[in-house]
Amino acid sequence: MFEFQWPLVFLLIPLPLLVRWLSKPHSQNTAAALRVPFFAQLRSLGSEDSGPIRSGNYGNLILLSLVWLALLAGAARPIWIGEPVAMPTTGRDLMLAVDISGSMSQEDMIIKDQGLPRIAVVKAVVNEFVRQRQGDKLGLILFGSNPYIQSPLSFDLETLSTLMNEAQVGFAGKQTAIGDAIGFAIKRLRQRPENSRVLILLTDGADTASTLKPLKAAELAAAEKIKIYTIGVGATEMKVPGIFGSSFGARTVNPSADLDEDTLQTIASKTGGEYFRARNPAELQAAYDAIAALEPVEQEQEMLRPEKSLLHWPLFFAAAAMLLLALSRNWPFNTRGQSEGAA
């Protein structure tokens, strides 16, 4: 469908006639400001070509009118509007809350008999999860003693992955503020559609620094219809070498002794989510795979009508008309000059 975005511009069509009508006519009695000795010769030339109307040549007037109309058509912003196209409407608003407190540097994630820091494995698994969530809006909260919005809800998954990779243990403090992290997520998700609000919270400890208690935060999230999936990360057994790294005096410890699983389970159950225990990289990957399997929720469908600018056509037409006007004005002089030379 063709239309002009600014059709009121065409009200300027009579402007040239109005300017001509309001212009003060030339007075024959006015004294000349400049004496020209060859005025008679100039006057004779003027009588030979005194304008398109007086000479009976209406072609120039028509061309001038077409140039004016073409310029007005361009100023009115002509566009072509295509057929409505349905935009993708499936997806969720997912906020990721990742613990980067001091304990996340614990090297108890075993891969090929080698212990890796928890945060390194979490980065790899989270980035793979993010890569698979095309069509979702994702945001990132990093928390330790204090929570921080590292990335707001956005479709820019590449930037979120970059920010996740740049996260360093201890940047947000050594302690853990689970309740405050949930509170931050509530502020970001409460304005989103009710059927798409999801928070995925990963931690390896217990709340030690929050102003807002985790269970109270869970109640507020439930009131806002925010579903929270919690993940407790960390191995349950880790061998500590003995004297000088030998087996003498070696012992087995639980590096996840501080993990508050009861609170994480309660948070998930209060909000309609689920709790996952990740003792190793495989279980962590399985937890995110289970969450990734969530079916997207239909939201209100949006329609888009593509627009294509047609501004170049009236401008091209105006340029062509001006070229014809220039040729038509010069042509009689050229013809006359050739005839005088032949005489």
C-alpha positions as CSV (number, residue, x, y, z in Angstrom):
1,M,0.0,0.0,0.0
2,F,1.3,3.4,-1.0
3,E,1.0,6.4,1.2
4,F,2.5,9.8,2.2
5,Q,3.6,10.1,5.8
6,W,3.3,13.9,5.7
7,P,0.4,14.6,3.3
8,L,-0.1,18.1,4.7
9,V,3.0,19.2,2.8
10,F,0.7,19.4,-0.3
11,L,-1.0,22.4,1.2
12,L,2.0,24.3,-0.1
13,I,1.1,23.7,-3.8
14,P,-0.3,27.2,-4.4
15,L,2.7,28.8,-2.7
16,P,4.4,30.0,-5.9
17,L,1.2,31.6,-7.2
18,L,0.7,33.3,-3.8
19,V,4.3,34.7,-3.9
20,R,3.8,36.0,-7.4
21,W,0.4,37.6,-6.5
22,L,1.8,39.3,-3.3
23,S,5.0,40.5,-5.0
24,K,5.2,44.2,-5.6
25,P,4.9,45.0,-9.4
26,H,7.7,46.7,-11.2
27,S,7.3,50.4,-11.5
28,Q,8.2,51.9,-14.9
29,N,8.7,55.4,-13.3
30,T,11.4,54.3,-10.9
31,A,14.7,55.9,-11.6
32,A,17.4,53.6,-12.8
33,A,19.9,52.6,-10.2
34,L,22.5,51.9,-12.9
35,R,23.1,53.4,-16.3
36,V,23.8,50.9,-19.0
37,P,25.0,52.3,-22.3
38,F,23.8,49.3,-24.2
39,F,20.4,49.1,-22.5
40,A,18.6,49.3,-25.9
41,Q,20.4,46.2,-27.0
42,L,19.5,44.3,-23.8
43,R,15.9,45.4,-24.2
44,S,15.8,44.0,-27.7
45,L,17.1,40.7,-26.5
46,G,14.6,40.6,-23.7
47,S,11.7,41.2,-26.2
48,E,12.9,38.2,-28.2
49,D,12.6,35.9,-25.2
50,S,10.4,37.5,-22.5
51,G,9.4,34.4,-20.7
52,P,7.4,31.2,-21.4
53,I,4.0,32.8,-21.1
54,R,4.5,35.9,-23.2
55,S,6.3,34.0,-25.9
56,G,3.5,31.5,-26.0
57,N,5.8,28.7,-24.8
58,Y,3.9,27.0,-22.0
59,G,6.3,24.1,-21.8
60,N,8.7,25.8,-19.4
61,L,5.8,26.7,-17.1
62,I,4.7,23.1,-17.1
63,L,8.2,21.8,-16.3
64,L,8.5,24.3,-13.5
65,S,5.2,23.2,-12.0
66,L,6.3,19.5,-12.3
67,V,9.5,20.3,-10.5
68,W,7.6,22.0,-7.6
69,L,5.2,19.1,-7.3
70,A,7.9,16.5,-7.3
71,L,9.8,18.3,-4.6
72,L,6.7,18.5,-2.5
73,A,6.0,14.8,-3.1
74,G,9.5,14.1,-1.8
75,A,9.0,16.3,1.3
76,A,5.8,14.4,2.0
77,R,7.9,11.2,2.5
78,P,6.3,8.7,0.2
79,I,6.5,5.1,1.4
80,W,5.3,1.7,0.4
81,I,3.8,-0.4,3.3
82,G,3.9,-4.1,2.9
83,E,1.6,-6.8,4.2
84,P,1.5,-7.4,7.9
85,V,4.1,-9.9,9.2
86,A,3.7,-11.8,12.5
87,M,6.7,-11.4,14.8
88,P,7.9,-14.3,16.9
89,T,6.1,-14.2,20.2
90,T,7.3,-17.3,22.1
91,G,9.9,-17.0,24.8
92,R,10.5,-16.3,28.4
93,D,12.1,-13.6,30.6
94,L,14.9,-15.5,32.3
95,M,17.0,-13.8,35.0
96,L,20.2,-15.7,35.9
97,A,21.6,-15.1,39.4
98,V,25.1,-16.5,39.8
99,D,27.1,-16.7,43.1
100,I,30.6,-15.3,42.8
101,S,31.5,-15.3,46.5
102,G,34.9,-16.5,47.7
103,S,33.9,-20.1,48.0
104,M,33.2,-20.4,44.2
105,S,37.0,-20.7,43.8
106,Q,36.9,-24.1,45.4
107,E,38.5,-26.7,43.1
108,D,36.1,-29.6,43.6
109,M,34.6,-29.9,40.1
110,I,36.4,-33.1,38.8
111,I,36.9,-33.5,35.1
112,K,39.3,-36.2,34.0
113,D,40.6,-36.6,37.5
114,Q,41.5,-33.0,37.7
115,G,39.8,-30.5,40.1
116,L,38.6,-27.3,38.5
117,P,37.2,-24.2,40.3
118,R,33.5,-24.1,40.6
119,I,33.2,-20.8,38.9
120,A,35.1,-22.1,35.8
121,V,32.7,-24.9,35.3
122,V,29.7,-22.7,36.0
123,K,30.8,-20.2,33.3
124,A,31.1,-23.0,30.7
125,V,27.7,-24.5,31.6
126,V,25.9,-21.2,31.9
127,N,27.2,-20.0,28.5
128,E,26.1,-23.1,26.8
129,F,22.6,-22.7,28.4
130,V,22.5,-19.0,27.2
131,R,23.5,-20.1,23.7
132,Q,20.5,-22.4,23.5
133,R,18.0,-19.8,24.6
134,Q,17.5,-17.9,21.3
135,G,14.1,-16.1,21.5
136,D,14.3,-15.5,25.3
137,K,15.2,-12.3,27.1
138,L,18.0,-13.1,29.5
139,G,19.5,-11.0,32.3
140,L,22.4,-11.6,34.6
141,I,22.8,-10.9,38.3
142,L,26.1,-11.5,40.0
143,F,26.1,-11.6,43.8
144,G,28.5,-12.1,46.7
145,S,28.2,-9.8,49.7
146,N,26.0,-7.6,47.5
147,P,24.1,-8.3,44.3
148,Y,24.7,-6.4,41.1
149,I,22.8,-6.2,37.8
150,Q,25.5,-7.2,35.4
151,S,23.2,-7.4,32.3
152,P,19.5,-6.3,32.1
153,L,16.9,-8.3,30.3
154,S,17.9,-8.4,26.7
155,F,18.0,-10.4,23.5
156,D,21.7,-9.7,23.3
157,L,22.9,-13.1,24.5
158,E,26.4,-12.6,23.1
159,T,27.1,-9.7,25.5
160,L,25.6,-11.6,28.4
161,S,28.0,-14.5,27.7
162,T,30.9,-12.0,27.5
163,L,30.0,-10.5,30.9
164,M,29.7,-13.9,32.4
165,N,33.1,-14.9,31.2
166,E,34.6,-11.7,32.7
167,A,33.1,-12.3,36.2
168,Q,35.7,-12.9,38.8
169,V,35.4,-14.5,42.2
170,G,35.3,-12.0,45.0
171,F,34.3,-9.0,42.9
172,A,31.0,-8.7,44.7
173,G,32.4,-9.6,48.1
174,K,33.4,-12.8,49.9
175,Q,30.0,-13.5,51.6
176,T,26.7,-14.6,50.1
177,A,23.5,-12.5,49.7
178,I,20.9,-14.9,48.3
179,G,17.9,-12.9,49.6
180,D,19.1,-9.6,48.1
181,A,19.8,-11.3,44.8
182,I,16.2,-12.6,44.7
183,G,15.0,-9.1,45.5
184,F,17.0,-7.6,42.6
185,A,15.4,-10.2,40.3
186,I,11.9,-9.3,41.5
187,K,12.4,-5.6,40.6
188,R,13.5,-6.6,37.1
189,L,10.8,-9.2,36.4
190,R,7.7,-7.8,38.1
191,Q,6.9,-5.6,35.0
192,R,7.2,-8.5,32.6
193,P,4.2,-10.7,31.5
194,E,3.1,-13.0,34.4
195,N,3.5,-16.2,32.5
196,S,7.1,-15.7,31.6
197,R,8.9,-14.7,34.8
198,V,11.7,-17.1,35.7
199,L,14.7,-16.8,38.0
200,I,17.5,-19.4,38.0
201,L,19.6,-19.0,41.1
202,L,22.9,-20.8,41.5
203,T,24.9,-20.8,44.8
204,D,27.3,-23.0,46.7
205,G,26.6,-21.7,50.2
206,A,24.1,-20.2,52.7
207,D,22.8,-16.7,53.0
208,T,25.3,-14.7,55.2
209,A,24.9,-11.1,54.1
210,S,21.3,-10.3,52.9
211,T,19.2,-7.5,54.2
212,L,16.2,-9.3,52.8
213,K,15.9,-12.8,54.2
214,P,15.8,-15.6,51.5
215,L,12.4,-17.1,52.6
216,K,10.8,-13.6,52.7
217,A,12.2,-12.9,49.3
218,A,10.7,-16.2,48.1
219,E,7.3,-15.1,49.4
220,L,7.5,-11.8,47.6
221,A,8.6,-13.6,44.4
222,A,5.6,-16.0,44.7
223,A,3.3,-13.0,45.1
224,E,4.7,-11.6,41.9
225,K,4.3,-15.0,40.2
226,I,8.0,-15.4,39.6
227,K,9.1,-19.0,39.4
228,I,12.5,-19.7,40.9
229,Y,14.7,-22.6,40.0
230,T,17.6,-23.1,42.5
231,I,20.8,-24.9,41.9
232,G,23.2,-26.0,44.7
233,V,26.7,-26.5,43.3
234,G,29.7,-28.2,45.0
235,A,31.0,-31.7,45.6
236,T,30.2,-33.6,48.7
237,E,33.6,-35.2,49.0
238,M,37.1,-34.0,48.4
239,K,40.4,-35.5,49.5
240,V,42.8,-33.2,51.2
241,P,46.4,-34.3,51.0
242,G,48.5,-34.8,54.1
243,I,51.9,-33.6,55.1
244,F,54.0,-32.3,52.2
245,G,51.3,-33.5,49.8
246,S,51.6,-37.1,50.7
247,S,48.9,-39.5,51.8
248,F,50.2,-39.4,55.4
249,G,47.6,-37.5,57.3
250,A,45.3,-37.2,54.2
251,R,41.6,-36.9,54.9
252,T,38.3,-36.6,53.1
253,V,36.2,-33.5,53.7
254,N,32.8,-32.2,52.5
255,P,33.5,-28.9,50.7
256,S,29.8,-28.2,50.5
257,A,29.2,-28.3,54.2
258,D,28.0,-24.7,54.2
259,L,25.4,-25.3,51.4
260,D,21.9,-24.5,52.7
261,E,19.9,-27.1,50.7
262,D,16.8,-26.8,52.9
263,T,16.5,-23.0,52.1
264,L,17.1,-23.6,48.4
265,Q,14.4,-26.3,48.3
266,T,12.0,-24.1,50.2
267,I,12.6,-21.2,47.8
268,A,11.9,-23.4,44.8
269,S,8.8,-25.0,46.3
270,K,7.3,-21.7,47.4
271,T,7.5,-20.2,43.9
272,G,6.6,-23.3,41.9
273,G,10.1,-24.0,40.8
274,E,12.5,-26.9,41.4
275,Y,15.7,-27.5,43.2
276,F,18.7,-29.2,41.5
277,R,21.8,-30.5,43.2
278,A,25.0,-30.3,41.1
279,R,27.9,-32.2,42.7
280,N,29.9,-32.4,39.6
281,P,30.0,-30.9,36.1
282,A,27.7,-33.6,34.6
283,E,25.0,-32.9,37.2
284,L,25.3,-29.1,36.7
285,Q,24.9,-29.6,33.0
286,A,21.8,-31.8,33.6
287,A,20.3,-29.2,35.8
288,Y,20.5,-26.5,33.1
289,D,19.3,-29.0,30.5
290,A,16.2,-29.7,32.6
291,I,15.5,-26.0,32.8
292,A,16.2,-25.4,29.1
293,A,13.5,-28.0,28.3
294,L,10.8,-25.7,29.6
295,E,8.2,-25.0,27.0
296,P,8.0,-21.3,25.9
297,V,4.9,-19.4,26.9
298,E,2.8,-17.7,24.3
299,Q,2.7,-14.0,24.7
300,E,0.6,-11.3,22.9
301,Q,1.3,-11.5,19.2
302,E,2.8,-8.5,17.6
303,M,2.3,-7.6,13.9
304,L,4.8,-5.6,11.8
305,R,4.2,-4.0,8.5
306,P,7.5,-3.4,6.7
307,E,8.0,0.0,5.2
308,K,10.1,1.0,2.1
309,S,11.0,4.6,1.4
310,L,10.2,5.8,-2.2
311,L,11.8,9.2,-1.7
312,H,14.3,8.6,-4.6
313,W,11.5,8.5,-7.2
314,P,10.2,12.1,-6.8
315,L,13.7,13.4,-6.5
316,F,14.7,11.6,-9.7
317,F,11.7,13.1,-11.4
318,A,12.4,16.6,-10.2
319,A,16.1,16.3,-11.4
320,A,14.9,15.1,-14.8
321,A,12.4,17.9,-15.2
322,M,15.0,20.5,-14.2
323,L,17.4,19.1,-16.9
324,L,14.6,19.4,-19.5
325,L,13.9,22.9,-18.4
326,A,17.6,23.9,-18.8
327,L,17.8,22.3,-22.2
328,S,14.5,24.0,-23.3
329,R,15.7,27.4,-22.2
330,N,19.1,27.2,-23.9
331,W,17.9,25.6,-27.1
332,P,16.3,28.7,-28.7
333,F,19.5,30.8,-28.1
334,N,21.7,28.1,-29.6
335,T,19.4,27.9,-32.6
336,R,19.3,31.7,-33.0
337,G,23.1,31.9,-32.7
338,Q,23.6,29.3,-35.4
339,S,21.2,31.0,-37.7
340,E,22.9,34.4,-37.2
341,G,26.3,32.9,-37.9
342,A,25.0,31.4,-41.1
343,A,23.6,34.8,-42.2
